[in-house]
Amino acid sequence: MSAPTKLSDLTARVDTRRDHSRLEIPRGTAPLALRLAAVLLDAAVTLVPIVIGFLIVHSLRDENGGGEADRLVFGSFALAVAVSMFVWNLGFRQGRDGASAGKRWCGLIVRGSDGGPLGVRRSLLLVTPRQVVRRVTALDEGFEPITATPSVRAIRMRRLGGLIVLAILLAVVLLASIAVGARPLTLAEIWAAVTPPYDVAVTDTEIIVRSLRLPRAVLGLIVGAALGMAGALIQGHTRNPLADPGILGVSAGAALAVVLAIFLLGIATPQGYIWFALIGAFLASALVFGLSAIGSGKVSPLSLVLGGTAIAAFLSSLTSAMVLLDQQTLDSYRFWVVGSVAGRGLDVLVPLLPFFAVGFLIALASSPGLNLLSLGEEVARSLGIHVGVNRVVGIVAITLLTGAATAACGPIGFLGMVVPHLARAFTGPDYRWIVPFSALIGAIVLVTADVVGRVVVRPGELQVGIVLALVGAPFFIAVVRRRKLVTL
């Protein structure tokens, strides 16, 4: 047989295989077993939070030291998480991409009568006509996910809606902070303690709510918002997704000043050493800023990171040396350095309110300039931005917020690094929205961590700094592993 004949035979065989492979793609509805498996997996996604919430509520029975308010808080939270998972899984994921979590694992696609995605609203309506097919079938028949580009107005409305949702969530966690504690309270007792008219004879419940839990919740709110905003600013100015407010040496300077106050002056109460912590934070920031400007006279993101790391290491070594010299200093310092909102009330917060207020205002006013700085210093200068002034203003805001927060509660790690990433997931790269979102998310995360710390080792408490470290460390590893977040 000649060579041309062999070539034609080979081509015919290839064409036959191609046609045969196309005929092997299954058509019609997917098998019942696969559809049932997907339904069970989707049900698990929604039911797992409910089951966990039921176990927690069951463990908070009266005989175990729980209270009515405790059960209501955790039961409502579990229900809210379950509803959110249902809407996200069977609404947004299935409505837009055609595949919920369970159907994606089973290789299935849900499509409407027109062969396209259902959309969020139609997907949530279980009575909407739909067809469940294999993924290869849907793709072969022209199924395309919804990838509509939202308008500027839609993006703005979504961000405003996000702020409203976060504000409501913050109110909920503040109520949880007032309700949950070592002493179980009923809803009637909490309502009587926080609403007028106030009785002349003060009860134990009113003392607990007004003098302990309410000031603690307010302190957590303000400190969490301050650290969240400071984290967004420092990541914007350094263009480093792993940057933390402590990178400027603020925590190290505050720690050294507190140790000096305890060691030399015998001050051992938060009310006594908040001013030393604040002064130490400001001096450390000024030292880092000055060191970063040596040589070229300009402060660059790289010089800030290097200068802050060097100063923080030097100050930390001095702190460790003095702590080891005196046992009393070590005991007092350990109470402060762990980072906590417990044992601190309005007497600690009120003197620091002016620093927080000025820091909040400067942070909000300087956030638009970060959008231009993120494009590069040369581009920012060409657009009329004075890079040096903008960076100085940002450092002042970071120092005010972090210094006041550290003076009030001690150094609280990971919050300033984690929160801006959560904010960017909602807002995108616009710092005009990242900064206020970071404030709300920071407050929510800190107050929630404080509530969790009161429950996990009941009747004792786990300090908020420890709870955030347990959550922040895995998040830090995840950020490092995601290469697309290496630069901002």
Summary of the structure (lengths in Angstrom):
residues: 488
radius of gyration: 28.3
end to end distance: 65.7
largest distance: 112.7
contacts: 1626
relative contact order: 0.10
helix: 75%
strand: 2%
